[in-house]
Amino acid sequence: MALHPDLRQQVIHIYKELLHLGRAYPLGYHYFQTRLHRAFASQKDIIDENDIKKGIAKAQYVRKEIEALYYLKRYRTLRQRYNNS
């Protein structure tokens, strides 16, 4: 059974978004990319649409968490710079 084209596009899109976010990952892009690839590859055999949608939702949650960590890091850096003046 083939994957629904719309779901396939969503999976590819969230994968690319996560790769883009991984550029600024503290442990390095290569570390992030290999872990991301392994996580997506482990789910490659899922066929059920509901399971795929749950996986997409989980990936979007992870994306939001990573963004929140980056914003927190930026906030702390700016706060430290301007409070020490």
Phi and psi in radians as a Rosetta constraint file:
Dihedral C 1 N 2 CA 2 C 2 CIRCULARHARMONIC -1.481 0.35
Dihedral N 2 CA 2 C 2 N 3 CIRCULARHARMONIC 2.636 0.35
Dihedral C 2 N 3 CA 3 C 3 CIRCULARHARMONIC -1.253 0.35
Dihedral N 3 CA 3 C 3 N 4 CIRCULARHARMONIC 2.419 0.35
Dihedral C 3 N 4 CA 4 C 4 CIRCULARHARMONIC -1.032 0.35
Dihedral N 4 CA 4 C 4 N 5 CIRCULARHARMONIC 2.291 0.35
Dihedral C 4 N 5 CA 5 C 5 CIRCULARHARMONIC -0.984 0.35
Dihedral N 5 CA 5 C 5 N 6 CIRCULARHARMONIC -0.645 0.35
Dihedral C 5 N 6 CA 6 C 6 CIRCULARHARMONIC -1.161 0.35
Dihedral N 6 CA 6 C 6 N 7 CIRCULARHARMONIC -0.734 0.35
Dihedral C 6 N 7 CA 7 C 7 CIRCULARHARMONIC -1.170 0.35
Dihedral N 7 CA 7 C 7 N 8 CIRCULARHARMONIC -0.670 0.35
Dihedral C 7 N 8 CA 8 C 8 CIRCULARHARMONIC -1.055 0.35
Dihedral N 8 CA 8 C 8 N 9 CIRCULARHARMONIC -0.759 0.35
Dihedral C 8 N 9 CA 9 C 9 CIRCULARHARMONIC -1.089 0.35
Dihedral N 9 CA 9 C 9 N 10 CIRCULARHARMONIC -0.701 0.35
Dihedral C 9 N 10 CA 10 C 10 CIRCULARHARMONIC -1.134 0.35
Dihedral N 10 CA 10 C 10 N 11 CIRCULARHARMONIC -0.719 0.35
Dihedral C 10 N 11 CA 11 C 11 CIRCULARHARMONIC -1.125 0.35
Dihedral N 11 CA 11 C 11 N 12 CIRCULARHARMONIC -0.791 0.35
Dihedral C 11 N 12 CA 12 C 12 CIRCULARHARMONIC -1.103 0.35
Dihedral N 12 CA 12 C 12 N 13 CIRCULARHARMONIC -0.711 0.35
Dihedral C 12 N 13 CA 13 C 13 CIRCULARHARMONIC -1.116 0.35
Dihedral N 13 CA 13 C 13 N 14 CIRCULARHARMONIC -0.803 0.35
Dihedral C 13 N 14 CA 14 C 14 CIRCULARHARMONIC -1.200 0.35
Dihedral N 14 CA 14 C 14 N 15 CIRCULARHARMONIC -0.576 0.35
Dihedral C 14 N 15 CA 15 C 15 CIRCULARHARMONIC -1.100 0.35
Dihedral N 15 CA 15 C 15 N 16 CIRCULARHARMONIC -0.792 0.35
Dihedral C 15 N 16 CA 16 C 16 CIRCULARHARMONIC -1.155 0.35
Dihedral N 16 CA 16 C 16 N 17 CIRCULARHARMONIC -0.668 0.35
Dihedral C 16 N 17 CA 17 C 17 CIRCULARHARMONIC -1.086 0.35
Dihedral N 17 CA 17 C 17 N 18 CIRCULARHARMONIC -0.772 0.35
Dihedral C 17 N 18 CA 18 C 18 CIRCULARHARMONIC -1.154 0.35
Dihedral N 18 CA 18 C 18 N 19 CIRCULARHARMONIC -0.668 0.35
Dihedral C 18 N 19 CA 19 C 19 CIRCULARHARMONIC -1.070 0.35
Dihedral N 19 CA 19 C 19 N 20 CIRCULARHARMONIC -0.713 0.35
Dihedral C 19 N 20 CA 20 C 20 CIRCULARHARMONIC -1.115 0.35
Dihedral N 20 CA 20 C 20 N 21 CIRCULARHARMONIC -0.728 0.35
Dihedral C 20 N 21 CA 21 C 21 CIRCULARHARMONIC -1.158 0.35
Dihedral N 21 CA 21 C 21 N 22 CIRCULARHARMONIC -0.488 0.35
Dihedral C 21 N 22 CA 22 C 22 CIRCULARHARMONIC -1.206 0.35
Dihedral N 22 CA 22 C 22 N 23 CIRCULARHARMONIC -0.201 0.35
Dihedral C 22 N 23 CA 23 C 23 CIRCULARHARMONIC -1.064 0.35
Dihedral N 23 CA 23 C 23 N 24 CIRCULARHARMONIC -0.576 0.35
Dihedral C 23 N 24 CA 24 C 24 CIRCULARHARMONIC -1.808 0.35
Dihedral N 24 CA 24 C 24 N 25 CIRCULARHARMONIC 0.277 0.35
Dihedral C 24 N 25 CA 25 C 25 CIRCULARHARMONIC -1.158 0.35
Dihedral N 25 CA 25 C 25 N 26 CIRCULARHARMONIC 2.365 0.35
Dihedral C 25 N 26 CA 26 C 26 CIRCULARHARMONIC -1.033 0.35
Dihedral N 26 CA 26 C 26 N 27 CIRCULARHARMONIC -0.575 0.35
Dihedral C 26 N 27 CA 27 C 27 CIRCULARHARMONIC -1.531 0.35
Dihedral N 27 CA 27 C 27 N 28 CIRCULARHARMONIC 0.031 0.35
Dihedral C 27 N 28 CA 28 C 28 CIRCULARHARMONIC 1.860 0.35
Dihedral N 28 CA 28 C 28 N 29 CIRCULARHARMONIC 2.667 0.35
Dihedral C 28 N 29 CA 29 C 29 CIRCULARHARMONIC -1.166 0.35
Dihedral N 29 CA 29 C 29 N 30 CIRCULARHARMONIC -0.725 0.35
Dihedral C 29 N 30 CA 30 C 30 CIRCULARHARMONIC -1.081 0.35
Dihedral N 30 CA 30 C 30 N 31 CIRCULARHARMONIC -0.744 0.35
Dihedral C 30 N 31 CA 31 C 31 CIRCULARHARMONIC -1.038 0.35
Dihedral N 31 CA 31 C 31 N 32 CIRCULARHARMONIC -0.819 0.35
Dihedral C 31 N 32 CA 32 C 32 CIRCULARHARMONIC -1.132 0.35
Dihedral N 32 CA 32 C 32 N 33 CIRCULARHARMONIC -0.779 0.35
Dihedral C 32 N 33 CA 33 C 33 CIRCULARHARMONIC -1.119 0.35
Dihedral N 33 CA 33 C 33 N 34 CIRCULARHARMONIC -0.745 0.35
Dihedral C 33 N 34 CA 34 C 34 CIRCULARHARMONIC -1.176 0.35
Dihedral N 34 CA 34 C 34 N 35 CIRCULARHARMONIC -0.690 0.35
Dihedral C 34 N 35 CA 35 C 35 CIRCULARHARMONIC -1.170 0.35
Dihedral N 35 CA 35 C 35 N 36 CIRCULARHARMONIC -0.703 0.35
Dihedral C 35 N 36 CA 36 C 36 CIRCULARHARMONIC -1.127 0.35
Dihedral N 36 CA 36 C 36 N 37 CIRCULARHARMONIC -0.796 0.35
Dihedral C 36 N 37 CA 37 C 37 CIRCULARHARMONIC -1.067 0.35
Dihedral N 37 CA 37 C 37 N 38 CIRCULARHARMONIC -0.751 0.35
Dihedral C 37 N 38 CA 38 C 38 CIRCULARHARMONIC -1.089 0.35
Dihedral N 38 CA 38 C 38 N 39 CIRCULARHARMONIC -0.693 0.35
Dihedral C 38 N 39 CA 39 C 39 CIRCULARHARMONIC -1.158 0.35
Dihedral N 39 CA 39 C 39 N 40 CIRCULARHARMONIC -0.744 0.35
Dihedral C 39 N 40 CA 40 C 40 CIRCULARHARMONIC -1.265 0.35
Dihedral N 40 CA 40 C 40 N 41 CIRCULARHARMONIC -0.656 0.35
Dihedral C 40 N 41 CA 41 C 41 CIRCULARHARMONIC -1.157 0.35
Dihedral N 41 CA 41 C 41 N 42 CIRCULARHARMONIC -0.540 0.35
Dihedral C 41 N 42 CA 42 C 42 CIRCULARHARMONIC -1.206 0.35
Dihedral N 42 CA 42 C 42 N 43 CIRCULARHARMONIC -0.311 0.35
Dihedral C 42 N 43 CA 43 C 43 CIRCULARHARMONIC -1.841 0.35
Dihedral N 43 CA 43 C 43 N 44 CIRCULARHARMONIC 0.202 0.35
Dihedral C 43 N 44 CA 44 C 44 CIRCULARHARMONIC -1.189 0.35
Dihedral N 44 CA 44 C 44 N 45 CIRCULARHARMONIC -0.391 0.35
Dihedral C 44 N 45 CA 45 C 45 CIRCULARHARMONIC -1.558 0.35
Dihedral N 45 CA 45 C 45 N 46 CIRCULARHARMONIC 0.042 0.35
Dihedral C 45 N 46 CA 46 C 46 CIRCULARHARMONIC -1.281 0.35
Dihedral N 46 CA 46 C 46 N 47 CIRCULARHARMONIC 2.268 0.35
Dihedral C 46 N 47 CA 47 C 47 CIRCULARHARMONIC -1.998 0.35
Dihedral N 47 CA 47 C 47 N 48 CIRCULARHARMONIC -0.569 0.35
Dihedral C 47 N 48 CA 48 C 48 CIRCULARHARMONIC -1.123 0.35
Dihedral N 48 CA 48 C 48 N 49 CIRCULARHARMONIC 2.271 0.35
Dihedral C 48 N 49 CA 49 C 49 CIRCULARHARMONIC -1.057 0.35
Dihedral N 49 CA 49 C 49 N 50 CIRCULARHARMONIC -0.691 0.35
Dihedral C 49 N 50 CA 50 C 50 CIRCULARHARMONIC -1.124 0.35
Dihedral N 50 CA 50 C 50 N 51 CIRCULARHARMONIC -0.692 0.35
Dihedral C 50 N 51 CA 51 C 51 CIRCULARHARMONIC -1.164 0.35
Dihedral N 51 CA 51 C 51 N 52 CIRCULARHARMONIC -0.656 0.35
Dihedral C 51 N 52 CA 52 C 52 CIRCULARHARMONIC -1.144 0.35
Dihedral N 52 CA 52 C 52 N 53 CIRCULARHARMONIC -0.734 0.35
Dihedral C 52 N 53 CA 53 C 53 CIRCULARHARMONIC -1.119 0.35
Dihedral N 53 CA 53 C 53 N 54 CIRCULARHARMONIC -0.656 0.35
Dihedral C 53 N 54 CA 54 C 54 CIRCULARHARMONIC -1.136 0.35
Dihedral N 54 CA 54 C 54 N 55 CIRCULARHARMONIC -0.689 0.35
Dihedral C 54 N 55 CA 55 C 55 CIRCULARHARMONIC -1.133 0.35
Dihedral N 55 CA 55 C 55 N 56 CIRCULARHARMONIC -0.689 0.35
Dihedral C 55 N 56 CA 56 C 56 CIRCULARHARMONIC -1.127 0.35
Dihedral N 56 CA 56 C 56 N 57 CIRCULARHARMONIC -0.739 0.35
Dihedral C 56 N 57 CA 57 C 57 CIRCULARHARMONIC -1.100 0.35
Dihedral N 57 CA 57 C 57 N 58 CIRCULARHARMONIC -0.693 0.35
Dihedral C 57 N 58 CA 58 C 58 CIRCULARHARMONIC -1.136 0.35
Dihedral N 58 CA 58 C 58 N 59 CIRCULARHARMONIC -0.717 0.35
Dihedral C 58 N 59 CA 59 C 59 CIRCULARHARMONIC -1.142 0.35
Dihedral N 59 CA 59 C 59 N 60 CIRCULARHARMONIC -0.651 0.35
Dihedral C 59 N 60 CA 60 C 60 CIRCULARHARMONIC -1.179 0.35
Dihedral N 60 CA 60 C 60 N 61 CIRCULARHARMONIC -0.637 0.35
Dihedral C 60 N 61 CA 61 C 61 CIRCULARHARMONIC -1.095 0.35
Dihedral N 61 CA 61 C 61 N 62 CIRCULARHARMONIC -0.774 0.35
Dihedral C 61 N 62 CA 62 C 62 CIRCULARHARMONIC -1.082 0.35
Dihedral N 62 CA 62 C 62 N 63 CIRCULARHARMONIC -0.707 0.35
Dihedral C 62 N 63 CA 63 C 63 CIRCULARHARMONIC -1.044 0.35
Dihedral N 63 CA 63 C 63 N 64 CIRCULARHARMONIC -0.793 0.35
Dihedral C 63 N 64 CA 64 C 64 CIRCULARHARMONIC -1.118 0.35
Dihedral N 64 CA 64 C 64 N 65 CIRCULARHARMONIC -0.673 0.35
Dihedral C 64 N 65 CA 65 C 65 CIRCULARHARMONIC -1.131 0.35
Dihedral N 65 CA 65 C 65 N 66 CIRCULARHARMONIC -0.740 0.35
Dihedral C 65 N 66 CA 66 C 66 CIRCULARHARMONIC -1.126 0.35
Dihedral N 66 CA 66 C 66 N 67 CIRCULARHARMONIC -0.753 0.35
Dihedral C 66 N 67 CA 67 C 67 CIRCULARHARMONIC -1.061 0.35
Dihedral N 67 CA 67 C 67 N 68 CIRCULARHARMONIC -0.722 0.35
Dihedral C 67 N 68 CA 68 C 68 CIRCULARHARMONIC -1.100 0.35
Dihedral N 68 CA 68 C 68 N 69 CIRCULARHARMONIC -0.699 0.35
Dihedral C 68 N 69 CA 69 C 69 CIRCULARHARMONIC -1.128 0.35
Dihedral N 69 CA 69 C 69 N 70 CIRCULARHARMONIC -0.694 0.35
Dihedral C 69 N 70 CA 70 C 70 CIRCULARHARMONIC -1.150 0.35
Dihedral N 70 CA 70 C 70 N 71 CIRCULARHARMONIC -0.722 0.35
Dihedral C 70 N 71 CA 71 C 71 CIRCULARHARMONIC -1.152 0.35
Dihedral N 71 CA 71 C 71 N 72 CIRCULARHARMONIC -0.676 0.35
Dihedral C 71 N 72 CA 72 C 72 CIRCULARHARMONIC -1.129 0.35
Dihedral N 72 CA 72 C 72 N 73 CIRCULARHARMONIC -0.732 0.35
Dihedral C 72 N 73 CA 73 C 73 CIRCULARHARMONIC -1.102 0.35
Dihedral N 73 CA 73 C 73 N 74 CIRCULARHARMONIC -0.750 0.35
Dihedral C 73 N 74 CA 74 C 74 CIRCULARHARMONIC -1.133 0.35
Dihedral N 74 CA 74 C 74 N 75 CIRCULARHARMONIC -0.738 0.35
Dihedral C 74 N 75 CA 75 C 75 CIRCULARHARMONIC -1.071 0.35
Dihedral N 75 CA 75 C 75 N 76 CIRCULARHARMONIC -0.799 0.35
Dihedral C 75 N 76 CA 76 C 76 CIRCULARHARMONIC -1.114 0.35
Dihedral N 76 CA 76 C 76 N 77 CIRCULARHARMONIC -0.683 0.35
Dihedral C 76 N 77 CA 77 C 77 CIRCULARHARMONIC -1.129 0.35
Dihedral N 77 CA 77 C 77 N 78 CIRCULARHARMONIC -0.819 0.35
Dihedral C 77 N 78 CA 78 C 78 CIRCULARHARMONIC -1.131 0.35
Dihedral N 78 CA 78 C 78 N 79 CIRCULARHARMONIC -0.707 0.35
Dihedral C 78 N 79 CA 79 C 79 CIRCULARHARMONIC -1.102 0.35
Dihedral N 79 CA 79 C 79 N 80 CIRCULARHARMONIC -0.727 0.35
Dihedral C 79 N 80 CA 80 C 80 CIRCULARHARMONIC -1.143 0.35
Dihedral N 80 CA 80 C 80 N 81 CIRCULARHARMONIC -0.712 0.35
Dihedral C 80 N 81 CA 81 C 81 CIRCULARHARMONIC -1.122 0.35
Dihedral N 81 CA 81 C 81 N 82 CIRCULARHARMONIC -0.755 0.35
Dihedral C 81 N 82 CA 82 C 82 CIRCULARHARMONIC -1.537 0.35
Dihedral N 82 CA 82 C 82 N 83 CIRCULARHARMONIC -0.347 0.35
Dihedral C 82 N 83 CA 83 C 83 CIRCULARHARMONIC -1.463 0.35
Dihedral N 83 CA 83 C 83 N 84 CIRCULARHARMONIC -0.390 0.35
Dihedral C 83 N 84 CA 84 C 84 CIRCULARHARMONIC -1.512 0.35
Dihedral N 84 CA 84 C 84 N 85 CIRCULARHARMONIC -0.055 0.35
